[in-house]
Amino acid sequence: MAKESFKSRKERAENSTSPEELEKLAEEIAVEEVDTDPYNFKKRNEFSSMRVAITENANTPIEVLEKLAKLEGNGNAMVRYGVAMNANTPALLMEKLAGDEESDVRSGIAQNKNAPVPLLEKLAEDETYYIRRQVALNQNTPVPVLEKLAGDEESHVRCAIAENQNTPVPVLEKLAEDETYYIRRPVAGNQNTPIPLLEKLAKEEDLDVRIAVAENLNTPVSLLEKLAKDEDSDVRIAVAGNENTPVALLEKLAKDEDEYVRDTARERI
């Protein structure tokens, strides 16, 4: 009987709905690894790739996740990351992985939608900025942590707070004053941003900020009408593409001097 190919086994690891099959596959990989030359990097990369696929499968048994989380070293960091990302990983195992020496693994916990609040609070203090950014993006992060991260020295972290749909209005108002335009832009696109603040951001000199206001589904028709007269065609295109733009305004934009504005409006009439 021909030996099953790497591609076939990886597909099983990704798509199997059988916990028993996934457990057996993980055991087969462990046995094969023992007999594999440590310098056969191609084979070892294949083992790692299959294990990552197993960790990402929602049907993988907890016992298998626990075993894979014990694989040490940089070479197995992506396997532990996969366990950290799995929504079924138990809280105690998440707690262990939140202290992993590899930042990518800690990042997995920061992104996990089921990460316990105490772990998110801990990771919000992590020295690695992109872990704090993932905490800032996590929809389970409590408001007090979001408020604290809104003052982070790293602009990428503040930008993530501006994107989070759970960020409270006072924090959005503060971030709308940020000197960095790519932080003001997600504030303009956040569906929690109040209308008075959208009206203010619509007057921004920065093009990307005005486009974000024009794309925001909460932008009122009165403001869309103003933005439909913007000197930059990209803003007018965004207005034409907004699903809340009324037909009467689309008909006006269908006569715009810019070809792309006209085409976008006509497609929606």
C-alpha positions in Angstrom: 0.0 0.0 0.0 1.4 3.4 -1.0 2.4 5.7 1.8 0.0 8.6 2.2 1.4 11.9 0.8 2.1 15.0 3.0 -0.5 16.9 1.0 -3.2 14.3 1.7 -2.4 14.2 5.5 -2.3 17.9 5.8 -5.8 18.1 4.1 -7.1 15.6 6.6 -5.6 17.7 9.5 -7.3 20.8 8.2 -10.7 19.3 7.3 -11.4 16.2 9.4 -14.5 16.4 11.6 -13.4 13.3 13.6 -11.6 13.9 16.9 -10.4 10.3 16.8 -8.8 10.7 13.4 -7.1 13.9 14.4 -5.7 12.3 17.6 -4.4 9.3 15.6 -2.8 11.6 13.0 -1.0 13.6 15.8 0.2 10.3 17.2 1.5 9.1 13.8 3.4 12.3 13.4 5.0 11.9 16.8 6.1 8.4 16.0 7.5 9.3 12.6 9.4 12.2 14.0 11.4 10.0 16.4 12.8 8.0 13.4 13.5 11.1 11.3 17.0 12.5 10.8 17.2 15.7 12.8 18.8 17.4 9.8 16.0 16.4 7.4 14.5 19.9 7.6 12.1 19.3 4.8 10.5 16.4 6.7 10.5 18.3 9.9 8.8 21.3 8.3 6.1 19.0 7.0 5.6 17.6 10.5 5.2 21.2 11.8 2.9 22.2 9.1 0.6 19.2 9.8 0.6 19.9 13.5 -0.3 23.5 12.9 -3.2 22.4 10.8 -4.3 20.1 13.6 -4.2 22.9 16.2 -6.3 25.1 14.0 -9.0 22.4 13.6 -12.1 23.1 15.8 -12.6 19.4 16.2 -9.2 18.6 17.7 -9.6 17.1 21.2 -8.4 19.1 24.2 -6.0 16.3 25.1 -4.2 16.7 21.7 -4.0 20.4 22.1 -2.4 20.0 25.5 0.2 17.6 24.1 1.0 19.9 21.2 1.4 22.9 23.6 4.2 21.0 25.3 6.4 21.0 22.2 9.3 23.3 23.1 11.7 25.5 21.2 11.5 28.0 18.4 10.9 25.3 15.8 7.6 24.5 17.4 6.5 28.1 18.1 3.9 28.1 15.3 2.4 24.9 16.7 2.0 26.5 20.1 0.7 29.6 18.4 -2.0 27.4 16.8 -3.0 26.0 20.2 -3.0 29.6 21.6 -5.4 30.7 18.8 -7.8 27.8 19.1 -11.1 28.9 20.7 -11.4 25.5 22.4 -8.1 25.8 24.3 -8.9 25.6 28.1 -8.2 28.6 30.3 -5.4 26.9 32.3 -3.5 26.1 29.1 -4.1 29.6 27.8 -2.6 30.9 31.0 0.6 28.9 30.5 0.9 29.9 26.8 0.4 33.6 27.8 3.8 33.3 29.5 5.5 31.7 26.5 9.0 33.0 25.7 8.0 33.3 22.0 6.1 36.5 21.4 4.1 34.9 18.5 2.6 32.4 20.9 1.6 35.2 23.4 0.1 37.0 20.4 -2.1 34.0 19.7 -3.6 34.3 23.2 -4.1 38.1 22.7 -6.1 37.3 19.6 -8.1 34.4 21.0 -11.8 35.4 21.2 -12.2 33.3 24.3 -9.1 34.6 26.2 -10.0 35.3 29.8 -10.0 38.9 30.8 -7.2 38.5 33.4 -4.9 37.3 30.6 -5.9 40.1 28.3 -5.1 42.5 31.2 -1.7 40.9 31.6 -0.9 40.9 27.9 -1.8 44.6 27.6 1.4 45.2 29.6 3.5 43.1 27.3 6.8 44.7 26.1 6.1 43.6 22.5 3.9 46.3 20.9 2.1 44.0 18.4 0.9 41.9 21.3 -0.6 45.0 22.9 -2.1 45.8 19.5 -3.8 42.4 19.4 -5.3 43.0 22.8 -6.5 46.4 21.6 -8.3 44.7 18.7 -9.8 41.8 20.8 -13.6 42.3 21.2 -13.4 40.8 24.7 -10.9 43.4 26.0 -12.7 45.3 28.8 -13.2 49.0 28.5 -10.7 50.0 31.3 -7.9 48.2 29.3 -9.0 49.9 26.1 -8.9 53.2 27.8 -5.4 52.6 29.0 -4.1 51.3 25.7 -5.5 54.5 24.0 -2.6 56.3 25.6 0.0 53.7 24.4 3.2 55.3 23.0 3.0 53.0 20.0 0.8 54.5 17.3 -0.1 51.0 16.0 -1.7 50.2 19.3 -3.7 53.4 19.4 -4.8 52.7 15.8 -6.2 49.3 17.0 -8.1 51.0 19.7 -9.6 53.4 17.2 -10.7 50.3 15.1 -12.3 48.4 18.0 -16.1 48.6 17.9 -16.2 48.5 21.7 -14.1 51.6 22.2 -16.2 54.1 24.2 -17.1 57.5 22.7 -14.8 59.6 25.0 -11.8 57.5 23.9 -12.8 57.9 20.2 -13.0 61.7 20.8 -9.5 61.7 22.3 -8.1 59.6 19.4 -9.8 61.9 16.9 -7.3 64.6 18.1 -4.3 62.3 17.6 -1.6 63.9 15.4 -1.2 60.7 13.4 -3.7 60.6 10.5 -3.9 56.8 10.3 -5.3 56.8 13.8 -7.9 59.5 13.0 -8.9 57.5 9.9 -10.2 54.4 11.8 -12.0 56.7 14.2 -13.8 58.2 11.2 -14.7 54.6 10.1 -15.7 53.3 13.5 -19.5 52.8 13.6 -19.6 53.9 17.3 -18.2 57.4 16.4 -21.0 59.9 17.1 -22.4 62.1 14.3 -20.9 65.4 15.7 -17.5 63.8 15.6 -18.0 62.5 12.1 -19.0 66.0 11.0 -15.8 67.3 12.4 -13.7 64.6 10.8 -15.4 65.3 7.4 -13.6 68.7 7.4 -10.2 67.1 7.8 -7.5 68.0 5.3 -6.3 64.4 5.2 -8.0 62.6 2.3 -8.1 59.2 3.9 -10.0 60.5 6.9 -12.7 62.1 4.7 -13.0 58.9 2.7 -13.5 56.9 5.9 -16.3 59.2 6.9 -17.9 58.8 3.5 -17.7 55.0 3.8 -19.1 54.9 7.4 -22.6 53.4 7.4 -23.6 55.7 10.3 -22.8 58.8 8.4 -26.1 60.7 8.0 -27.5 61.6 4.6 -27.0 65.4 5.3 -23.2 64.8 5.7 -23.1 62.4 2.7 -24.6 65.2 0.7 -21.8 67.6 1.7 -19.1 65.0 1.0 -20.7 64.4 -2.4 -19.4 67.8 -3.3 -15.8 67.1 -2.1 -13.1 68.4 -4.4 -11.4 64.9 -4.4 -13.1 62.3 -6.6 -12.1 59.5 -4.2 -14.3 60.9 -1.5 -17.2 61.2 -4.0 -16.6 57.6 -5.1 -16.9 56.6 -1.4 -20.2 58.4 -1.1 -21.5 56.7 -4.2 -20.4 53.3 -2.7 -22.1 53.9 0.7 -25.2 51.6 0.8 -27.0 54.4 2.7 -26.6 57.0 0.0 -30.2 57.8 -1.2 -31.1 57.4 -4.8 -31.6 61.1 -5.4 -28.0 61.7 -4.4 -26.8 58.8 -6.5 -28.5 60.3 -9.5 -26.6 63.5 -9.0 -23.3 61.6 -8.7 -24.2 59.6 -11.9 -23.6 63.0 -13.7 -20.3 63.7 -12.0 -17.4 65.0 -14.0 -15.3 62.0 -12.9 -15.8 58.8 -14.8 -15.3 56.5 -11.8 -17.7 58.4 -9.6 -20.3 58.2 -12.4 -19.8 54.5 -12.9 -20.0 53.7 -9.1 -23.2 55.7 -8.7 -24.8 54.1 -11.8 -24.0 50.6 -10.5 -26.1 51.4 -7.4 -29.1 53.0 -9.0 
